[in-house]
């Protein structure tokens, strides 16, 4: 899955950058997020549960920050 989004936030780039790298803050923005485990400063394991109608699915996702140019660019897989 590839998600790409550009937006303009009325805040200093450094403040936004700090929020992007805070797994607890980012986890609260994702519907269905149940938990986030910090493996390293650039690697996280998250558990998500999603329910659509009568179908429920639980996912364990590994996210790795693979490239960053603070405070303007972040790429993760």
DSSP file (Angstrom, degrees, kcal/mol; ACC not computed):
  #  RESIDUE AA STRUCTURE BP1 BP2  ACC     N-H-->O    O-->H-N    N-H-->O    O-->H-N    TCO  KAPPA ALPHA  PHI   PSI    X-CA   Y-CA   Z-CA
    1    1 A X              0   0    0      0, 0.0     2,-0.5     0, 0.0     0, 0.0   0.000 360.0 360.0 360.0 136.7    0.0    0.0    0.0
    2    2 A X        -     0   0    0      2,-0.0     2,-0.5     0, 0.0    75,-0.0  -0.980 360.0-176.8-122.4 127.0    1.3    3.4   -0.9
    3    3 A X        +     0   0    0     -2,-0.5     2,-0.4     2,-0.0     0, 0.0  -0.986   4.1 175.4-123.5 126.3    0.0    6.5    0.8
    4    4 A X        +     0   0    0     -2,-0.5     2,-0.4     2,-0.0    -2,-0.0  -0.997   5.0 167.1-133.0 131.7    1.2   10.0   -0.2
    5    5 A X        -     0   0    0     -2,-0.4     2,-0.4     2,-0.0    -2,-0.0  -0.997  16.8-164.4-147.1 136.9   -0.1   13.2    1.2
    6    6 A X        +     0   0    0     -2,-0.4     2,-0.3     2,-0.0    -2,-0.0  -0.982  21.7 158.0-120.3 132.8    1.0   16.8    1.1
    7    7 A X        -     0   0    0     -2,-0.4     2,-0.6     2,-0.0    -2,-0.0  -0.985  36.7-125.9-149.3 159.8   -0.5   19.4    3.4
    8    8 A X        -     0   0    0     -2,-0.3     2,-0.4     2,-0.0    -2,-0.0  -0.940  24.7-163.1-109.9 122.5    0.4   22.8    4.9
    9    9 A X        -     0   0    0     -2,-0.6     2,-2.3     2,-0.2     7,-0.1  -0.869  24.5-127.8-106.9 136.9    0.3   23.0    8.7
   10   10 A X  S    S+     0   0    0     -2,-0.4     2,-0.3     2,-0.0    -2,-0.0  -0.378  79.8  87.6 -79.6  63.6    0.2   26.4   10.4
   11   11 A X  S    S-     0   0    0     -2,-2.3    -2,-0.2     0, 0.0     2,-0.1  -0.961  88.7 -79.6-152.2 164.9    3.2   25.5   12.7
   12   12 A X    >>  -     0   0    0     -2,-0.3     4,-1.9     1,-0.1     3,-0.6  -0.468  41.3-123.1 -67.6 140.4    7.0   25.6   12.7
   13   13 A X  H 3> S+     0   0    0      1,-0.2     4,-2.6     2,-0.2    58,-0.2   0.854 110.9  56.0 -54.2 -37.7    8.6   22.8   10.7
   14   14 A X  H 3> S+     0   0    0      1,-0.2     4,-2.0     2,-0.2    -1,-0.2   0.873 106.8  49.4 -64.6 -37.2   10.6   21.6   13.7
   15   15 A X  H <> S+     0   0    0     -3,-0.6     4,-1.5     2,-0.2    -1,-0.2   0.904 112.8  46.5 -68.8 -41.7    7.4   21.2   15.8
   16   16 A X  H  X S+     0   0    0     -4,-1.9     4,-2.3     1,-0.2    -2,-0.2   0.906 110.5  54.2 -65.6 -41.6    5.6   19.2   13.1
   17   17 A X  H  X S+     0   0    0     -4,-2.6     4,-1.6     1,-0.2    -2,-0.2   0.911 105.3  52.7 -59.4 -44.2    8.7   17.0   12.6
   18   18 A X  H  < S+     0   0    0     -4,-2.0    -1,-0.2     1,-0.2    -2,-0.2   0.885 110.0  48.8 -60.9 -38.9    8.8   16.2   16.3
   19   19 A X  H >< S+     0   0    0     -4,-1.5     3,-1.3     1,-0.2     7,-0.3   0.889 106.7  56.0 -68.3 -39.0    5.1   15.1   16.1
   20   20 A X  H 3< S+     0   0    0     -4,-2.3    -1,-0.2     1,-0.3    -2,-0.2   0.834 109.9  46.3 -61.9 -32.0    5.8   12.9   13.0
   21   21 A X  T 3< S+     0   0    0     -4,-1.6     2,-0.8    -5,-0.2    -1,-0.3   0.357  90.1  94.4 -94.1   5.7    8.5   11.0   14.9
   22   22 A X    <>  -     0   0    0     -3,-1.3     4,-2.4    -4,-0.2     5,-0.3  -0.857  60.1-163.1 -97.6 105.4    6.4   10.5   18.0
   23   23 A X  H  > S+     0   0    0     -2,-0.8     4,-2.2     1,-0.2    -1,-0.2   0.814  86.9  53.9 -62.4 -31.0    4.7    7.1   17.6
   24   24 A X  H  > S+     0   0    0      2,-0.2     4,-1.4     1,-0.2    -1,-0.2   0.917 111.1  45.0 -69.3 -41.8    2.1    7.7   20.3
   25   25 A X  H  > S+     0   0    0     -3,-0.2     4,-0.5     2,-0.2     3,-0.3   0.941 116.2  45.7 -65.4 -47.4    0.9   11.0   18.7
   26   26 A X  H >< S+     0   0    0     -4,-2.4     3,-1.1    -7,-0.3     4,-0.4   0.870 108.1  57.9 -65.6 -36.1    0.9    9.4   15.2
   27   27 A X  H >< S+     0   0    0     -4,-2.2     3,-1.1     1,-0.3     6,-0.3   0.846  99.5  58.1 -62.3 -34.5   -0.9    6.3   16.5
   28   28 A X  H 3< S+     0   0    0     -4,-1.4    -1,-0.3    -3,-0.3    -2,-0.2   0.685 101.4  57.6 -68.9 -17.0   -3.8    8.4   17.8
   29   29 A X  T << S+     0   0    0     -3,-1.1     2,-0.6    -4,-0.5    -1,-0.2   0.560  91.7  82.0 -87.9  -9.4   -4.3    9.7   14.2
   30   30 A X  S X  S-     0   0    0     -3,-1.1     3,-1.7    -4,-0.4     2,-0.1  -0.862  81.1-127.3-104.7 118.8   -4.8    6.2   12.8
   31   31 A X  T 3  S+     0   0    0     -2,-0.6     3,-0.1     1,-0.2    -2,-0.1  -0.381  93.4  18.7 -62.0 136.0   -8.3    4.7   13.1
   32   32 A X  T 3  S+     0   0    0      1,-0.3    17,-2.6    16,-0.1     2,-0.3   0.439  82.1 151.5  86.7  -0.4   -8.2    1.2   14.6
   33   33 A X  E <   +A   48   0A   0     -3,-1.7    -1,-0.3    -6,-0.3    15,-0.2  -0.492  14.3 171.3 -68.3 125.6   -4.7    1.5   16.1
   34   34 A X  E     -     0   0A   0     13,-3.3     2,-0.3     1,-0.4    14,-0.2   0.795  59.6 -10.6-102.9 -39.8   -4.5   -0.7   19.2
   35   35 A X  E     -A   47   0A   0     12,-1.5    12,-2.4     2,-0.0     2,-0.4  -0.995  48.6-153.0-159.1 156.7   -0.8   -0.5   20.1
   36   36 A X  E     -A   46   0A   0     -2,-0.3     2,-0.5    10,-0.2    10,-0.2  -0.996   9.1-162.4-135.3 129.4    2.6    0.7   19.0
   37   37 A X  E     -A   45   0A   0      8,-3.3     8,-2.5    -2,-0.4     2,-0.7  -0.952  15.9-139.2-111.3 127.5    5.9   -0.9   20.0
   38   38 A X  E     +A   44   0A   0     -2,-0.5     6,-0.2     6,-0.2     3,-0.1  -0.777  24.9 173.1 -86.7 113.8    9.1    1.1   19.5
   39   39 A X  E    S-     0   0A   0      4,-2.1     2,-0.3    -2,-0.7     5,-0.2   0.849  70.3 -22.8 -86.9 -40.7   11.8   -1.3   18.3
   40   40 A X  E >  S-A   43   0A   0      3,-1.9     3,-1.3     0, 0.0    -1,-0.4  -0.916  80.7 -81.9-155.9 175.4   14.3    1.4   17.5
   41   41 A X  T 3  S+     0   0    0     -2,-0.3     3,-0.1     1,-0.3    -3,-0.0   0.705 132.7  32.4 -60.9 -16.2   14.3    5.2   16.8
   42   42 A X  T 3  S+     0   0    0      1,-0.1    23,-2.8    22,-0.0     2,-0.4   0.274 112.4  67.7-122.3  10.9   13.5    4.3   13.2
   43   43 A X  E <   +AB  40  64A   0     -3,-1.3    -4,-2.1    21,-0.2    -3,-1.9  -0.995  52.3 174.0-139.7 134.0   11.4    1.1   13.5
   44   44 A X  E     -AB  38  63A   0     19,-2.8    19,-2.9    -2,-0.4     2,-0.5  -0.963  19.5-151.9-135.6 149.5    8.0    0.5   15.0
   45   45 A X  E     -AB  37  62A   0     -8,-2.5    -8,-3.3    -2,-0.3     2,-0.3  -0.993  22.7-174.0-122.1 124.3    5.6   -2.4   15.2
   46   46 A X  E     -AB  36  61A   0     15,-3.1    15,-3.1    -2,-0.5     2,-0.5  -0.876  18.1-148.2-120.0 149.7    1.9   -1.6   15.4
   47   47 A X  E     -AB  35  60A   0    -12,-2.4   -13,-3.3    -2,-0.3   -12,-1.5  -0.980  22.1-179.6-116.3 125.9   -1.3   -3.6   15.9
   48   48 A X  E     -AB  33  59A   0     11,-2.7    11,-3.2    -2,-0.5     2,-0.4  -0.942  13.1-162.9-124.8 146.0   -4.4   -2.4   14.2
   49   49 A X  E     - B   0  58A   0    -17,-2.6     2,-0.4    -2,-0.4     9,-0.2  -0.996  10.1-175.9-130.4 129.4   -7.9   -3.8   14.1
   50   50 A X  E     - B   0  57A   0      7,-2.9     7,-3.0    -2,-0.4     2,-0.5  -0.967   6.8-165.6-126.5 138.1  -10.5   -2.7   11.5
   51   51 A X  E     + B   0  56A   0     -2,-0.4     2,-0.5     5,-0.2     5,-0.2  -0.986   6.8 179.3-127.0 126.0  -14.1   -3.7   11.3
   52   52 A X  E >   - B   0  55A   0      3,-2.8     3,-2.3    -2,-0.5     2,-0.3  -0.971  67.1 -49.8-125.2 114.2  -16.2   -3.2    8.2
   53   53 A X  T 3  S-     0   0    0     -2,-0.5     0, 0.0     1,-0.3     0, 0.0  -0.448 124.1 -19.7  58.5-118.8  -19.8   -4.4    8.6
   54   54 A X  T 3  S+     0   0    0     -2,-0.3     2,-0.5    -3,-0.1    -1,-0.3   0.368 119.6  94.2 -99.8   4.0  -19.6   -8.0    9.9
   55   55 A X  E <   -B   52   0A   0     -3,-2.3    -3,-2.8     2,-0.0     2,-0.4  -0.850  52.1-174.7-102.2 129.5  -15.9   -8.5    8.9
   56   56 A X  E     -B   51   0A   0     -2,-0.5     2,-0.4    -5,-0.2    -5,-0.2  -0.976   1.1-175.9-123.8 136.3  -13.2   -7.8   11.4
   57   57 A X  E     -B   50   0A   0     -7,-3.0    -7,-2.9    -2,-0.4     2,-0.4  -0.990  11.2-158.0-134.4 142.1   -9.5   -7.9   10.7
   58   58 A X  E     -B   49   0A   0     -2,-0.4     2,-0.4    -9,-0.2    -9,-0.2  -0.974  14.6-169.3-120.2 132.0   -6.4   -7.5   12.9
   59   59 A X  E     -B   48   0A   0    -11,-3.2   -11,-2.7    -2,-0.4     2,-0.6  -0.936  18.7-153.4-125.0 142.7   -3.0   -6.5   11.4
   60   60 A X  E     -B   47   0A   0     -2,-0.4     2,-0.4   -13,-0.2   -13,-0.2  -0.976  26.3-169.0-111.3 117.0    0.5   -6.4   12.8
   61   61 A X  E     -B   46   0A   0    -15,-3.1   -15,-3.1    -2,-0.6     2,-0.5  -0.889  15.7-154.6-115.4 135.8    2.4   -3.8   10.8
   62   62 A X  E     -B   45   0A   0     -2,-0.4     2,-0.4   -17,-0.2   -17,-0.2  -0.938  15.1-170.5-106.8 126.3    6.2   -3.1   10.8
   63   63 A X  E     -B   44   0A   0    -19,-2.9   -19,-2.8    -2,-0.5     2,-0.4  -0.967   3.9-173.9-120.4 132.7    7.2    0.4    9.8
   64   64 A X  E     -B   43   0A   0     -2,-0.4    13,-2.7   -21,-0.2     2,-0.7  -0.992  24.4-134.0-126.7 129.7   10.7    1.5    9.1
   65   65 A X  E     +C   76   0B   0    -23,-2.8    11,-0.3    -2,-0.4     3,-0.1  -0.740  30.5 173.6 -78.6 115.8   11.9    5.1    8.5
   66   66 A X  E     +     0   0B   0      9,-2.1     2,-0.3    -2,-0.7    10,-0.2   0.657  60.4  16.7-103.5 -18.8   14.1    4.6    5.5
   67   67 A X  E     +C   75   0B   0      8,-1.8     8,-3.0     2,-0.0     2,-0.3  -0.968  61.7 170.6-155.2 137.8   14.9    8.2    4.6
   68   68 A X  E     -C   74   0B   0     -2,-0.3     2,-0.3     6,-0.2     6,-0.2  -0.988  19.0-175.9-150.9 141.0   14.7   11.5    6.3
   69   69 A X  E >>  -C   73   0B   0      4,-2.8     3,-2.5    -2,-0.3     4,-1.5  -0.763  50.8-107.0-131.2  84.6   15.8   15.1    5.7
   70   70 A X  T 34 S+     0   0    0      1,-0.3   -56,-0.1    -2,-0.3    -2,-0.0  -0.216  88.8   3.1 -59.0 143.8   14.7   16.9    8.8
   71   71 A X  T 34 S+     0   0    0    -58,-0.2    -1,-0.3   -57,-0.0   -54,-0.1  -0.783 132.7  40.6-100.9  32.9   12.5   18.8    9.1
   72   72 A X  T <4 S+     0   0    0     -3,-2.5     2,-0.4     1,-0.2    -2,-0.2   0.681 105.4  39.6-115.2 -21.1   11.1   18.6    5.5
   73   73 A X  E  <  +C   69   0B   0     -4,-1.5    -4,-2.8     2,-0.0     2,-0.4  -0.993  48.6 169.3-142.2 133.1   11.1   15.1    4.2
   74   74 A X  E     -C   68   0B   0     -2,-0.4     2,-0.4    -6,-0.2    -6,-0.2  -0.987   6.3-175.9-141.9 129.4   10.3   11.6    5.7
   75   75 A X  E     +C   67   0B   0     -8,-3.0    -9,-2.1    -2,-0.4    -8,-1.8  -0.994   9.0 174.7-127.5 130.1    9.9    8.3    3.9
   76   76 A X  E      C   65   0B   0     -2,-0.4   -11,-0.2   -11,-0.3    -2,-0.0  -0.923 360.0 360.0-131.3 157.5    8.9    5.1    5.6
   77   77 A X              0   0    0    -13,-2.7   -12,-0.1    -2,-0.3   -15,-0.1   0.300 360.0 360.0-127.6 360.0    8.0    1.6    4.5
